[in-house]
């Protein structure tokens, strides 16, 4: 998929609880490219870049999984 075709991909919010989103991020880590991703992830306003946003969401997800409770709540954690 080229840059010119990227506008044809639907824009979605990254959801760390979605296994398909995690697989897309894992593929990005291997290839350092979003080129084969069927969607494009929207950048939330408080973030400067997609990768930092996803890394934060993934960290939050896995910490919560390991600790088996909600450590971070959306309304209380500070976003960097």
C-alpha positions as CSV (number, residue, x, y, z in Angstrom):
1,X,0.0,0.0,0.0
2,X,1.5,3.4,-1.0
3,X,1.1,6.7,0.6
4,X,-1.3,7.7,-2.1
5,X,-3.6,4.8,-1.1
6,X,-3.4,5.5,2.6
7,X,-6.4,7.8,2.5
8,X,-8.6,4.8,1.4
9,X,-7.9,3.0,4.7
10,X,-10.5,3.6,7.4
11,X,-9.3,5.6,10.4
12,X,-9.8,4.0,13.8
13,X,-8.8,4.6,17.4
14,X,-6.2,2.2,18.7
15,X,-7.7,-0.2,21.2
16,X,-5.1,-2.3,23.1
17,X,-7.8,-4.7,24.1
18,X,-8.4,-5.5,20.4
19,X,-6.2,-8.5,19.4
20,X,-6.1,-7.3,15.8
21,X,-4.9,-3.9,16.8
22,X,-2.1,-5.5,18.9
23,X,-1.2,-7.7,15.9
24,X,-0.9,-4.7,13.6
25,X,1.3,-3.0,16.1
26,X,3.5,-6.1,16.4
27,X,3.8,-6.1,12.6
28,X,4.8,-2.5,12.7
29,X,7.5,-3.3,15.3
30,X,8.9,-6.0,12.9
31,X,8.8,-3.9,9.7
32,X,8.9,-0.3,11.0
33,X,6.1,0.4,8.5
34,X,2.3,0.9,8.6
35,X,2.2,0.1,4.9
36,X,0.4,-3.2,5.1
37,X,-2.0,-2.2,7.8
38,X,-5.6,-2.3,6.7
39,X,-6.5,0.7,8.9
40,X,-4.8,3.9,10.0
41,X,-4.8,4.7,13.7
42,X,-6.1,8.2,14.6
43,X,-3.8,10.3,16.8
44,X,-5.6,11.4,19.9
45,X,-5.2,15.2,20.6
46,X,-3.1,14.9,23.7
47,X,-0.4,12.9,21.9
48,X,2.4,14.0,19.6
49,X,2.8,10.8,17.6
50,X,1.1,7.5,17.0
51,X,3.9,5.2,18.2
52,X,4.1,6.9,21.6
53,X,0.4,6.8,22.0
54,X,0.2,3.1,21.2
55,X,3.2,2.3,23.4
56,X,1.5,4.0,26.3
57,X,-1.8,2.2,25.7
58,X,0.0,-1.2,25.4
59,X,1.9,-0.6,28.6
60,X,-1.3,0.3,30.4
61,X,-3.1,-2.8,29.0
62,X,-0.3,-5.3,29.9
63,X,0.3,-3.8,33.4
64,X,-3.5,-4.1,34.1
65,X,-3.5,-7.7,32.8
66,X,-0.5,-8.7,35.0
67,X,-1.8,-7.0,38.1
68,X,-5.4,-8.2,37.4
69,X,-7.0,-4.9,38.3
70,X,-7.4,-1.5,36.8
71,X,-4.3,0.3,37.8
72,X,-4.8,3.3,35.5
73,X,-8.2,4.9,35.0
74,X,-8.8,7.0,31.9
75,X,-9.9,10.0,33.9
76,X,-7.0,9.9,36.4
77,X,-3.8,9.0,34.8
78,X,-1.5,11.7,33.5
79,X,-0.8,11.5,29.8
80,X,2.7,12.5,28.8
